[in-house]
């Protein structure tokens, strides 16, 4: 089916316009319908992006026989019910992170997709980056010995056109942790091939967020293997670069400008012999995700980030939220 997967969009979103519509089409699919509760916005969005149909109700989109799969990019509190409607209709679903606002709801979504026999994925794009694949492979090959620690710098400046619900709607799952820290968690799990068990964090309101939401956070995760990982995420950081490092007994991997939607960045291996840049074959991260999703629909492999991966990142993000609120370490329990 990869030559003709027909997609519906729930949410006339910026990320769909900037990245996902193009990735769907580049990997052999097509977007045939978009749902927005604002009819005028939906019609304009469809016209601007070459989509044949716009609807205002989830039921109309998921009941469309021309729709094979659905991409959900609405605000976070809507993901659960929309995903359940999609899988009940027998459609495959790729949902934005975080999957839901509670781990229990995220697990319910995953279980419903399994029960319906449809493919479910979480749109964690960073694990598709050439840089992170190279780091994962280097660690698996023993090039830095036993991993001991990691550092993630993912503090950015939230552009003006995105400074909406993420900053002023806690009921929608706003704040930097459920927006960015969940990406750190997923990328760390992927690169280290390890699962986090505990989080400790400090949140900050640096003047951009409202309603008590954090717009920056620093903290650390402990993994099953004993690796400890430091992270810094923010919406308020105008001039920093992003990075991802893993340090082991015999070497270090240094990723620069790698926590980004763009297919860019460099990875350096440092050990007793000096510093070597690893060869990277950069590619569009979202096209990689869509190619894997289309293959999974055909029964070949699985999405690059599964529903279960989304449960893990959400559980980690919620533990960070809890720790930042209480000042105490919080256990990470996905319950899978």
BELNOR-V86438 format. One record per residue. N is the residue number from 1. SS is DSSP state (a for helix, b for strand, c for the rest). PHI is phi in degrees with one decimal (NA if undefined). D_LAST is the distance of its C-alpha to the last C-alpha in whole Angstrom. Layout:
BEGIN
n & ss & phi & d_last
N & SS & PHI & D_LAST
N & SS & PHI & D_LAST
END
This chain:
BEGIN
n & ss & phi & d_last
1 & c & NA & 30
2 & c & -61.0 & 30
3 & c & -75.9 & 33
4 & c & -155.3 & 33
5 & c & -67.0 & 30
6 & b & -101.8 & 31
7 & b & -109.0 & 29
8 & b & -111.9 & 29
9 & b & -109.9 & 28
10 & b & -101.2 & 27
11 & c & 114.9 & 28
12 & c & -88.1 & 32
13 & c & -100.0 & 30
14 & a & -65.8 & 32
15 & a & -65.3 & 29
16 & a & -65.0 & 29
17 & a & -65.8 & 33
18 & a & -79.2 & 33
19 & a & -130.3 & 31
20 & a & -77.6 & 29
21 & a & -60.3 & 32
22 & a & -63.3 & 33
23 & a & -66.9 & 30
24 & a & -59.9 & 30
25 & a & -69.6 & 33
26 & a & -67.6 & 34
27 & c & -106.1 & 31
28 & c & 96.9 & 33
29 & c & -95.2 & 32
30 & b & -145.2 & 33
31 & b & -106.1 & 33
32 & b & -109.7 & 34
33 & b & -156.6 & 33
34 & b & -133.5 & 32
35 & b & -110.4 & 31
36 & c & -139.7 & 33
37 & c & -68.6 & 34
38 & c & -96.0 & 37
39 & a & -59.6 & 39
40 & a & -65.2 & 41
41 & a & -61.7 & 39
42 & a & -62.1 & 37
43 & a & -63.5 & 40
44 & a & -65.7 & 41
45 & a & -62.8 & 38
46 & a & -61.8 & 38
47 & a & -63.4 & 42
48 & a & -66.8 & 41
49 & a & -111.9 & 38
50 & c & 66.9 & 40
51 & c & -102.5 & 37
52 & c & -67.9 & 39
53 & b & -137.6 & 38
54 & b & -128.7 & 37
55 & b & -132.6 & 35
56 & c & -115.0 & 34
57 & c & -134.1 & 32
58 & a & -57.8 & 28
59 & a & -59.5 & 29
60 & a & -66.3 & 32
61 & a & -70.7 & 30
62 & a & -74.2 & 28
63 & c & -86.9 & 30
64 & c & -70.8 & 32
65 & c & -65.9 & 33
66 & c & -79.9 & 33
67 & c & -94.3 & 30
68 & c & -96.3 & 27
69 & b & -144.0 & 25
70 & b & -130.9 & 24
71 & b & -106.4 & 24
72 & b & -107.4 & 23
73 & c & -139.6 & 24
74 & c & -84.5 & 25
75 & c & -69.0 & 24
76 & a & -61.4 & 21
77 & a & -70.7 & 21
78 & a & -92.9 & 22
79 & a & -59.4 & 19
80 & a & -59.3 & 17
81 & a & -65.2 & 20
82 & a & -67.3 & 22
83 & a & -63.5 & 18
84 & a & -61.7 & 18
85 & a & -66.9 & 22
86 & a & -64.4 & 22
87 & a & -71.4 & 19
88 & a & -62.0 & 21
89 & c & -80.8 & 24
90 & c & 80.7 & 23
91 & c & -99.4 & 23
92 & b & -73.9 & 21
93 & b & -140.4 & 19
94 & b & -117.1 & 19
95 & b & -110.3 & 18
96 & c & -66.1 & 19
97 & c & -85.4 & 17
98 & c & -69.7 & 16
99 & c & -60.1 & 14
100 & c & -159.3 & 15
101 & c & -101.2 & 16
102 & c & -135.0 & 14
103 & a & -64.0 & 10
104 & a & -60.3 & 10
105 & a & -66.7 & 12
106 & a & -63.5 & 10
107 & a & -63.1 & 7
108 & a & -59.9 & 11
109 & a & -61.9 & 12
110 & a & -63.7 & 10
111 & a & -64.9 & 10
112 & a & -64.3 & 14
113 & a & -63.8 & 14
114 & a & -63.0 & 13
115 & a & -63.4 & 15
116 & a & -85.4 & 18
117 & c & 70.4 & 18
118 & c & -113.1 & 18
119 & c & -81.6 & 17
120 & b & -127.5 & 15
121 & b & -133.0 & 16
122 & b & -112.2 & 16
123 & c & -84.4 & 19
124 & c & -92.2 & 19
125 & c & -75.2 & 22
126 & a & -65.6 & 23
127 & a & -66.8 & 21
128 & a & -88.6 & 23
129 & c & -69.7 & 26
130 & a & -59.0 & 28
131 & a & -62.4 & 29
132 & a & -74.1 & 25
133 & a & -64.8 & 25
134 & a & -64.1 & 28
135 & a & -67.9 & 26
136 & a & -59.8 & 23
137 & a & -66.9 & 26
138 & a & -64.7 & 28
139 & a & -66.3 & 26
140 & a & -62.1 & 25
141 & c & -82.1 & 28
142 & c & 79.6 & 29
143 & c & -74.6 & 31
144 & c & -117.6 & 31
145 & c & 72.4 & 30
146 & c & -83.8 & 27
147 & b & -62.9 & 25
148 & b & -117.4 & 26
149 & b & -154.5 & 25
150 & b & -145.9 & 25
151 & b & -139.2 & 26
152 & b & -125.3 & 26
153 & b & -114.7 & 28
154 & b & -134.6 & 27
155 & b & -92.0 & 30
156 & c & -130.8 & 32
157 & b & -112.4 & 34
158 & c & -70.8 & 33
159 & c & -64.1 & 35
160 & a & -56.6 & 38
161 & a & -72.7 & 36
162 & a & -106.4 & 33
163 & c & -83.4 & 34
164 & c & -122.8 & 33
165 & a & -61.3 & 30
166 & a & -60.8 & 28
167 & a & -106.9 & 31
168 & a & -137.5 & 32
169 & c & -130.6 & 29
170 & a & -61.1 & 26
171 & a & -67.9 & 25
172 & a & -94.9 & 24
173 & c & 79.6 & 22
174 & c & -74.2 & 25
175 & c & 101.2 & 25
176 & a & -71.4 & 25
177 & a & -68.5 & 22
178 & a & -76.8 & 20
179 & a & -96.2 & 22
180 & a & -115.7 & 23
181 & a & -60.7 & 20
182 & a & -62.8 & 17
183 & a & -66.8 & 19
184 & a & -57.0 & 20
185 & a & -59.2 & 16
186 & a & -66.9 & 15
187 & a & -67.1 & 19
188 & a & -61.8 & 18
189 & a & -58.3 & 15
190 & a & -68.2 & 17
191 & a & -66.6 & 20
192 & a & -82.1 & 19
193 & c & 52.7 & 17
194 & c & -151.2 & 15
195 & c & -115.0 & 12
196 & b & -78.3 & 13
197 & b & -123.9 & 13
198 & b & -153.7 & 16
199 & b & -132.4 & 18
200 & b & -141.2 & 22
201 & b & -156.0 & 24
202 & b & -125.9 & 27
203 & b & -94.3 & 28
204 & b & -142.8 & 31
205 & c & -111.3 & 33
206 & c & -95.5 & 35
207 & c & 110.2 & 37
208 & c & -96.3 & 36
209 & c & -83.7 & 33
210 & c & -125.4 & 34
211 & c & 56.7 & 32
212 & c & 78.0 & 31
213 & c & -79.5 & 29
214 & c & -83.4 & 28
215 & c & -112.6 & 30
216 & b & -157.0 & 29
217 & b & -154.6 & 27
218 & b & -127.1 & 27
219 & b & -176.2 & 24
220 & b & -145.7 & 23
221 & b & -119.3 & 19
222 & b & -110.2 & 19
223 & b & -104.6 & 16
224 & c & -55.6 & 15
225 & c & -73.3 & 19
226 & c & 103.8 & 21
227 & c & -59.3 & 21
228 & b & -113.5 & 22
229 & b & -131.6 & 22
230 & b & -96.9 & 25
231 & b & -138.3 & 25
232 & b & -136.0 & 27
233 & b & -124.8 & 27
234 & b & -163.5 & 29
235 & c & -100.8 & 31
236 & b & -112.5 & 34
237 & c & -101.5 & 35
238 & c & -81.5 & 38
239 & c & -124.4 & 39
240 & c & -84.8 & 36
241 & c & -103.6 & 35
242 & c & -91.6 & 31
243 & b & -165.0 & 30
244 & b & -148.6 & 27
245 & b & -126.7 & 28
246 & b & -133.0 & 27
247 & b & -117.9 & 29
248 & b & -125.5 & 29
249 & c & -66.9 & 31
250 & c & -122.1 & 34
251 & c & 172.2 & 33
252 & b & -133.8 & 32
253 & b & -112.2 & 31
254 & b & -118.4 & 32
255 & b & -101.7 & 31
256 & b & -117.1 & 33
257 & c & 55.8 & 33
258 & c & -114.1 & 29
259 & c & -98.1 & 27
260 & c & -152.1 & 29
261 & c & -72.0 & 29
262 & c & -77.6 & 32
263 & c & -81.3 & 32
264 & c & -135.8 & 34
265 & c & 109.0 & 34
266 & b & -135.7 & 34
267 & b & -128.0 & 33
268 & b & -118.2 & 35
269 & b & -102.3 & 35
270 & b & -115.4 & 37
271 & b & -152.6 & 37
272 & c & -61.0 & 41
273 & c & -90.3 & 42
274 & b & 114.5 & 42
275 & b & -120.4 & 40
276 & b & -129.9 & 39
277 & b & -85.3 & 38
278 & c & -78.2 & 35
279 & c & -70.0 & 36
280 & c & -124.6 & 34
281 & c & -110.5 & 34
282 & c & -67.2 & 33
283 & c & -153.3 & 32
284 & c & -64.6 & 31
285 & a & -65.2 & 27
286 & a & -75.7 & 26
287 & a & -65.2 & 28
288 & a & -61.9 & 26
289 & a & -63.3 & 23
290 & a & -69.5 & 25
291 & a & -62.1 & 26
292 & a & -66.3 & 23
293 & a & -66.4 & 22
294 & a & -61.5 & 25
295 & a & -63.2 & 24
296 & a & -63.0 & 21
297 & a & -60.2 & 23
298 & c & -79.5 & 25
299 & c & 89.5 & 23
300 & c & -110.3 & 23
301 & c & 80.5 & 20
302 & c & -140.7 & 17
303 & c & -57.7 & 18
304 & c & -60.5 & 18
305 & c & -126.8 & 15
306 & b & -83.4 & 13
307 & a & -61.5 & 11
308 & a & -61.8 & 8
309 & a & -61.4 & 10
310 & a & -66.5 & 11
311 & a & -64.4 & 8
312 & a & -61.3 & 9
313 & a & -67.7 & 12
314 & a & -64.9 & 12
315 & a & -58.9 & 11
316 & a & -68.0 & 13
317 & a & -60.4 & 16
318 & a & -68.3 & 16
319 & a & -65.3 & 16
320 & a & -65.0 & 19
321 & a & -57.5 & 20
322 & a & -63.4 & 20
323 & a & -65.0 & 22
324 & a & -63.4 & 24
325 & a & -79.9 & 25
326 & a & -102.1 & 25
327 & c & 78.4 & 26
328 & c & -120.1 & 24
329 & c & -63.6 & 21
330 & b & -127.5 & 18
331 & b & -75.2 & 14
332 & c & -106.0 & 12
333 & c & -130.2 & 8
334 & c & -75.1 & 6
335 & c & 70.8 & 4
336 & c & -83.1 & 0
END
